[in-house]
Each structure stands twice: as structure tokens, then as C-alpha cells.
Amino acid sequence: MIDQDLKLNLMSARQQLSPQKILDLIPYSSFIGAQAKFDGSEVIYWLDRRPSNIGNPSLPAIHGGVIGGFLELSASIEILYSLDVASIPKVVDFSLDYLRPGRYKTIYAACTVLRQGKNLVNVAATAWQDDASEPIATARCHFLLP
């Protein structure tokens, strides 16, 4: 029954060009404040500033775990939204590079499905704040398709 509901929600989100509908199904996304929209040719993800996401109050800076969770979440939503997948992908491997501090302002992310095999999907995710050419973090994710 749950899989059927998920399939219907995924179809509806794709038809309405609304990746946010998929994000709304995941409680963690509302906990950190993740949002998404289809922007013509790609899905853009963002995380508005929220006091509960601060890791270093002296800078202030967003907690690295929140940034990593946001990129992992974005990569999994990218799979669900852009590929013909009807079940939640499972993380096999997640590699994260922190490049700059995530200051206390909106973080944006974009994901690219690099390769889809029969059982595995490889996704690259990049997060930035002011300028997409100056990323604050990048991630390489491998997911298992059930």
C-alpha cells in the first residue's frame, strides 16, 4: 500500500513539475527547511537560514552535518524526480568535500545523475551560497535501487 501511494505521489510531482511534493513526503526535509523547484532545465534545491541549523554560533555557520544531510537528501530527490524510479533509493556510499564555510544564509544545491545502472545510481551534488562557481561543498553519492 505504501509503495502504491509513493508511486502516485511521484507521478503527480513529475506531471506538475513539482519536486517539492516529493520533499514534503520526507520529515527530515521539513526539519531542516529544505525546498526545491524545477527551474526550466534542472531542479534547484535550497535551504533557507534557520537558527536550528547553526553549528558554529561565533561565525555563525551552518552545521556541516546539516549541509551533508541536505546534499544527500537533494541527491535522493533528484533520483526520485528525474528517473523512472518508484521506490526510495538506499545510500551505498556518500563522499562529501567541504570547500568553504556555510555562512548563515541561504544554501543552494544542484544535482546531476552521472550514471544509472541496473541497480546503482551515481549522483554528483554541489552546494553554494552567493555564487554557483564558488561551491561550499560537493558530494558524490551512490544509491542502490531496490
N, C-alpha and C positions, 0 to 999 in steps of 0.2 A: 504494500500500500504506500509506504513512504517513497519507494523508487518511482511509482507512478506519479505521485504528487510532484516530485522533483522534476521528472520529465516534462510535465505540464508547465511548471514554472520556468524551466529552461526554454521551452518553445515560446512561451509568452514573452519572455525577456528578449529573445532574439528577434521575434517579429516586431516588437515595439521599440527595438534598438535601445534597450534599457538594461545595461549591465547592473545598475543599481538594484534592480529587482532580485538579482542573484545575491548581491551583497546583503540585502535585507534578510535573507534566509539564514545568515551566519551570525550568531550572537556576538562573537568577538569583534566583528566589523563595527557594530554599534558601540561596543565598549571603548574602542579606541577612536571612533569617529570617522572611519574610512568611508569614502564616497567614490562614485565612478560615473562617467558619462561617455557616450560614443561621440567622438569629435570628428565626424566626416570619414576619416580613413583609419582611425585607431581609437582604442579605449584609453582614456586618461583617468588615472586614479589620483585621489588627493586625500590628504589628512590635514584637516584644519587644526590650528593650535588649540590645545586643551590642557589645562593645568595638570590633570591626572597623567599626562604623557611625559611630563618633565622628569628627566633623570638627574640632571645637574642644575640645581636651582641657582648656583652662583653665576652661571653664564647668562641666562638659562639655556639649556639644551635639551632636546628630545632624547629620551632614554633609547639606547642602542637596541634594546630588545623590542621596543615598540617599532622602530624603523625596520628591523629584521622581520617582525611579525607582519608588518604592513606589506613588505615586499613579497613574503611568502603567500599571504592572502591574495595580493594582486595577481601573482602568477597563477594561482589555482583558479581564480575567477576568469582570468584570460583563457584558460583551457576550457572551462565550462561554457564561456560565452562564444568563443570563436571556433571551437572544434565540435564535431558531431559526437559529443560525449554525453551520456545520460546517467553517469554516476560520479560521485565525488572522487577525484584523484587522490592518491596517497603519496606523501612525500617519501622519496627514497634517499635523496641526497640534497642538501642545501648548503651552498657555499656563499658567504657574504663578505664583501670587502667594504670597510668603512673608509671613505676617502676624505671627508671633511666633517666638521661638527654639524649636526642637525639643529640649527638655531630654532628658537621658539617662534616659528612662523609656519605657514602652510608648506607641506611637503607634497610634491607631485611625483608620480611614477608612470612609467610606460613599460609594457612588456612585449616581448617578441617570442613567438613559438619558433624555436630554431629547428627542431626536428620532432616529427611524430612517427614513432614506430608502431608495431602491433600492440605492444604492452607498455612502452615507455614514451614519455614526452619530455623534451628538453626545452626549458624556457629561460630567457635572459630578462632580468628586471633591472631597471635603473631608476634611482630616486634623485631628485634635485629640488632646489628651492627657488632661487631667483633666476637662474639661467640653466637651461637643459644641457648646455655644453660644459657645465661645471657640476657634475654629479656629486652628491654627498655619500651615496652608497650604490653598489652594484651587486647583483646576486645571480648565481647560476643554480637552477633548480631542476631536479629530475623527479618526475612523478610516475607512479605506477597506475595504469588504468585497470580498474577491476573488471 
